[in-house]
């Protein structure tokens, strides 16, 4: 394992050069792989499945008669 000390700009430049060396097909598959990994990344935003929905509760007939 090799440890390199470099600035953020140097690191970004190196990553960009490595990406541009890939063929168009490899770039596309690299992008798909990135999107798959991003979908597994934890997030604080939780989707509320009932956000735009509402629930109608109709009680059984015997509750209407008994006044519950």
C-alpha positions in Angstrom: 0.0 0.0 0.0 1.3 3.4 -1.0 0.6 6.6 0.9 0.7 9.9 -1.0 0.5 13.4 0.4 -0.9 15.8 -2.1 -3.3 18.7 -2.3 -6.9 18.4 -3.2 -6.3 20.0 -6.6 -3.5 17.5 -7.4 -5.7 14.6 -6.3 -8.6 15.8 -8.4 -6.3 16.3 -11.4 -4.9 12.7 -11.0 -8.5 11.3 -10.8 -9.6 13.2 -13.8 -6.6 12.0 -15.9 -7.2 8.4 -14.9 -10.9 8.7 -15.8 -10.1 10.3 -19.2 -7.7 7.4 -20.0 -10.7 5.0 -19.9 -12.5 4.1 -23.1 -16.0 5.5 -23.6 -17.5 2.1 -22.6 -15.4 1.9 -19.5 -16.4 5.4 -18.5 -20.0 4.5 -18.9 -19.7 1.4 -16.7 -17.7 3.4 -14.2 -20.5 5.9 -14.0 -23.1 3.1 -13.5 -20.9 1.6 -10.8 -20.7 5.0 -9.1 -24.5 5.4 -9.2 -25.0 2.0 -7.7 -22.7 2.7 -4.9 -24.3 6.1 -4.3 -27.7 4.5 -3.9 -26.3 2.4 -1.0 -24.9 5.5 0.7 -26.8 6.3 3.9 -28.8 9.5 3.9 -30.7 11.5 6.5 -33.5 12.2 4.2 -36.1 9.5 4.7 -38.9 9.2 2.2 -42.3 9.4 3.7 -44.4 7.1 1.6 -47.7 8.5 3.0 -46.6 12.2 2.6 -49.1 13.1 -0.1 -51.7 10.4 0.8 -54.4 10.4 3.4 -56.2 7.5 5.1 -60.0 7.2 5.5 -61.0 5.0 8.4 -64.5 3.7 8.3 -65.5 2.1 11.6 -67.7 -1.0 11.6 -71.5 -0.3 11.6 -71.9 -1.5 15.2 -69.6 1.3 16.4 -71.9 3.9 14.8 -74.9 2.5 16.6 -73.2 2.1 20.0 -71.6 5.6 19.7 -68.1 4.5 20.3 
